[in-house]
């Protein structure tokens, strides 16, 4: 249902995926977005006549990068801080938005305090999200790209469906984009079914669909929606927060839980973080912390060494073997989990990792929903951590970050072939 790019083009794509990787690990998300857009455009423009390249990986990774983009819009004075503290958008604050040609709904806007000196405004009526950050004597307002992120996850899912053999379209649900949409955005199931139906029809008609946007547009129309209403088709919208500093006050060692996983499995890590933070533990995800490019792996292992417990999502089996080996060396007894859509599914892990876990007596635990993952994490914490009754440390964190722990030597375009491109 597709062909691979020629070797010279794949070499060019490898370099671009590597650039995007560095952008993400150093928190330059806007640059990562532009790089993934370039990759997608190259794939679109160089498809051979009468055939197609699989473009799911670039679209999926673009969706992840968009979740982190915060574009500066304008600043207001500190006199608006009291409105935000009261979880309200006053008429005066809404007028400030209107000065910049932004309509902020009076009834549909919800203000959430993310942390000290940072708030999030979610406007469900206008399908928009904004971050407000206190910096000095001003409040700086940024816009989020949530709708665009969801659209790209849906386009990646459409690519996965198109790349499956006729009659095997349901297997796209097991791919990264499908798992993200179903487990973490809780996307309306009928939309995914319509996408599969339209893609199946195109295959039966011997049509070569080189651009997935047309199928997605038709699918949205059939469920009575358009791109402006994408977030309304979601039962949940993850929140994104700022990076942490390695120099910030540290929580006690016994409350720190390292969280590891593969880059393209972002949102399970968010669920693990929330489940870890809720009872009072401190979730430690390396990509949450500001790190210089040349010290990424050094600082990641330093963070791991500072934790009593660790949880690894091994749904995609590359990029975290180094951390797992060091966890054993540091005397940590980790929890290993993996996502499944059906009971028969097993984690997509390497033989090396499977052998290593078996030798150490570890059996990875499957989860099908976010609730399943919460239960696994809470059970692990109760068995390995401090008793709930004695816990006094209450610092929690609810931000989402991604564990971008793929080794630089493992190109993401190779992952595209293995994890997303298989028929």
N, C-alpha and C positions, 0 to 999 in steps of 0.2 A: 504493500500500500504506500510505499515511499522508497526513496533511494538515499544513500548516504552522500554527503558532499564529497567532491574529489579531494585527494590528499592535500593539494596545495591550499585549498580553501579551508580545510579542517585545521591546518597549521595556523592560518590567520585567525581562525575562531578561537583556537587554544590560547593565543596571546591575549585576545580580548577577554576571554573568561578569566584569565589570570589577573588582568588589570582590574576587572570587576571585583574579584576576590580581595585584592589589596584595598580597594576603595571601601569595601564593606568592613573589613577588619579594622580599618582606621576611621570608621564612622563617617565616610564621605559618601553618603547615600545618594545625593543628587548626581554625583559623578557616576556612581554605579548604575543609576537609572539610565543615564545617557549611553553608557557602554552597552547595556543590555538592549536598548533600542537599536543601537548600531548593529549588534549581532543579529537581531531579528530582521532588520532591513536587508542585511547582506544575504541572509537565507531566503527571504522573499524574492529579492531581485535576481538571484542566481539559480533559481529552480529551473531544471531542464524542461523544455517544452514537452507537454504530455505526461509529466510526472511531478513529484513534489518531494521536498525535504521535510523531515519532521522538525517542528519548531517549538515543541512543547516545553523543553528545558528553558530556552531563553524567555519565553512568556511567563513561565512559573517563577523564575528567579527575578524577572522584572516586577512581578506582583509583590514578591517579598520586599524588594528594595523600595517600592512605592509606599509600603506600609510605614516606612521609617522617615520618609521625606517630610520635612516641615519647612514650608516656604514662608519667609517673612513677608507680612502684609503692611502693618503700620504700628505705631506706638500711641499709647494714651497715658495720662497722668495717673499717679497713685490714688487720686480721689475715687477711682473706680474699684479699688481693691475691696472696699467694704461690700460692694454689690456681689463680688465673686465669693467673698467669705460667707455671705448669706445664701449662696447657691442660687443667685438670681441674676437675670439680665434686665437691668432697669431700662426705662424709655431713653434715658440719657446715654447709656452705653449703646443701645441699638442705633441711636442717631449717629454715634461715632462710626459705627460700621457702615451706615448709609452714606456718610461722607466719602467713603471709599468704594461706593457702589456695591455694597454687600448687604443683602436683606437678611436680618436676623429675626427669626420668628419669635413672637411674644409668648406664645403658648407651647411651642414645640421645642424650645431650647432648654437643655438641662446642663447645669454647671456641676462639675465634679472636681474636688481638690485632689490632684495627683500626688503632690508632696508639698512641703513648705515652699511657698513662693511660686507655685505652678498649678494651673487649673486647666481643665478641658471643657470646652463648650461643644455639646453635640446638638445640632439643629436638625431634628428628624423631619420637620416640614420641608426644609430646603436641601436635605440630603448632604449636609456639610458638617465638618468637624474643625475646631480651632483649638490651638494650644496658646495659653497666655502665660508668659514667664516674666517674673519681676526681675529687672536688671537695673540696679542703681535706683534712680528716681523715676523710672518709667516702667510701664507694663508693655511688653512687646508681644504682638499677636501674630501667630503663624497659622497657616492653613494646612490641613492634612489631605492626603490623596487616597483616602479609603476607597471611594467608588472606583477610581482607576485601578487600584490594586485588585479589587474583586473582579473587575472586567477582565484583567489579564489572567487571573486564575481560571476564569471561565473559558477564555480563549485557549489556555494551555490544556484544559480538560477536553475541549473540542478537538484539538490536535491529537490528544491521546486516543480519543474515540475514532477519529479518522484513520489512525495508524493501525488499529486493530483489524484482524481478519473479519470478514463478514460473519455475523452471528456471535462474535466474541467481544462486542462493544462493552458489555458489563465489566470486563476486566479493567477498563479505564478507571473504574471506581477505586481500584487498589493502587493507583498511581499517586504520586505526591499531590497533584492538583485536586484530584478527586477526594483524597483523604482530608486535605485542608478545607475544601468546600463543605463536605458532609459532616466532619467531626467538629470543626472549629468555627466555621461561619454558619453552620446549620442551615445551609442553602435549601430552598424549597425543592423537594425531590422531583416534582413534576417538571421543573425546568431542565434538570439533567436528563430525564427520560425523553423530553422533546428533542434535546440535542442529539441523543443517541438515535432517535427515530429519523431525524433529518439526515444524519451522517450515513445511516444504514441505507436510506433511500438513494442518496447520491452514489454510493458504491454499487447498488443494484442497477442503477442507470448508467454505470460505467463512467461517471463524471469524476474528473480529477479536481479536487478542491484545494487549490494552492493557497488560498487565504481564508482563514477560519471566521473572519468577521461577518461574512454574509450569513453563515449558518447561525451564529450567535444572535444576530439581529432578528432573524426569522423566529428563532426559539423564544426570544424575549417577547416578540409580538404575539406569539401563540399563547403565552401565559398572561397576556394583558399588561405587559410592562415595556419599558424602554431603558436605555442606559442611565437616564436620570433617576430611575427608580430601583436600581440594582440593590442598594442597601435594604430596601423594603422587603426584598426576597430572602433576607438573612434573619435567622433567629437569634444570632449573636454577632457582635462586632468587637473584635479584640482591641485593646488599648495599647498604645505605644508610649513609652516614657523615655527620659534622658539617660545618658550613660552615668555610671558611678565612677568615683575616683578611687584609685588604690590607696590614696592617703586619707580617705575618710575614716572616722572612728570605726574600729572593727568590733563586730559582735564576738561574744565568747566562742571559743573553738567548738564546744559541744553543741552549739546551736547552728553551726554552719554546714550547709548541705550543698555539695558541688553538683551541678547539673550539666551533663554532657550529651551530645547527640550530633547528628549530621545536619549540615546547612539546610538542605531542602526539606527538612522536617522541623520547621520553625515552630508551628503553633502547638504541637504537643509539649514543647519545652515551656511555653507560656502556661499551659495547664499545670504542668509539674511545679512551676514557680509559685503559682497561686495556691496549690495544695500544700506546698512546703511552708509558705508564709502564713497561711491562715491560722495554724495553731501556735505561731510565734517563732518558728525557725527562720533563719536567714538564708534564702536561696542564692547561691553563688554561681552565676553563669559568666563565663570568661568574656563573652562579647558585650556584657554590660559595662565593662571597665575600660577606661581610657588607657591605651597601650601604644607605645611607639612601634612602628612597623617591624623594626629589627629585633624586638623583644616579645613578640606575640606568644611564641611557644614557651619561652622562659617564664613569662608572667602567668601564663595559663597553668603551668605546673606548680608555680608558687601558690596560686589560689587553691589548687587542688590539695596541696600539702597542708594548707591552713584549715581544712575541713575535716570533721569527724566522720561524716557520712557522704555518700555519693549516689546519684541516680543517673543511669545512662539509658537513653532511648536508642535502641539499635535497630529501629525499623528499616533504615537504610544502612547497609553494613560497611561503610568506609568513613575514614576521617577521624575516628576516636579511639583507635587501637592503642595509640601512644598513651592517652590519658588513662585507659583501662589498665594497661600494664603498670603504670606508675601508681595507680590506686592500690593495686595488690602490694606493690613494694612499700607503700606507706601504711600498710596494715588496715586499710579501709575495706569494709564488707559492703559492696555496692548492691543496689537493686537494678536489675536489667529488665526493661519493658520493650514491647514492640506492638505496633498497631496491626489490627486485622479487620477485614470486613466480613470474613466468614471464619468459622471455627477451624477450617482445614488449613488456613493460611499459616505460614511460618515466617520468621524474620528473614529479610534479604541480607544475610550476613555472610562474610567470607568463611571459608573452611578453617582458616587460621583462627579466627575469633571463636567459631563454634567449638573447635577443639580445645582452645584455651579455657573457655568457660566450663566445658565438660570436665576438664582435668582439675579445675578448681572447685568443682561441686556446685556450680551455679546453674539454675534453670530459668531462662528468661520467661517473664510473665506477659501473656497477651492482654490487650484491651481493645474493645470495639467502640467505646464511647468515651467522652470526657469524664463521665461519672465513673466508669470503670477505672480510668487512670487515677482519679482522685482516691478511690478506695485502695488501690494498690499502694499509692504513696503514703496514705495515712496508716495503713497496716504496717508498712516498713518503718515508719517513724516511731510507731508505738512499740514495735519489737526491738528496734536498734537504738532509738534515741532516748531522751529523758522521759520519765513518766509525766503524763500531762499534768498531773496534780502538783508536780514540783516545779513546773516551768514558770519562770518569772520574766524571762527576756521577751519583750513584746514588739521589738522593731520588726516591721514587715515591709515588704516591697511588692507592688502589684504591676510593675512595668513588664512589658514584653520585650525580650531581645532574642536574637538568634545566635545559636552556637555555631559559628562559621568555622568549624574545625577540620574542614578538608585540608589535607596537606597540599602545599603549593605544587608539589610534583604530580598530584592527581588532577588532571584537567577536568573541568566541569563539562566540557563538550564530550569527553569520554563517558561521564556519568549520563549525559543526555542519551547516548546510544544504549547504555546498559539498562538504565532505570526507566526511561520514558519511550525509547524508540523500539523496544522489542515488539514484534507483531503479536 
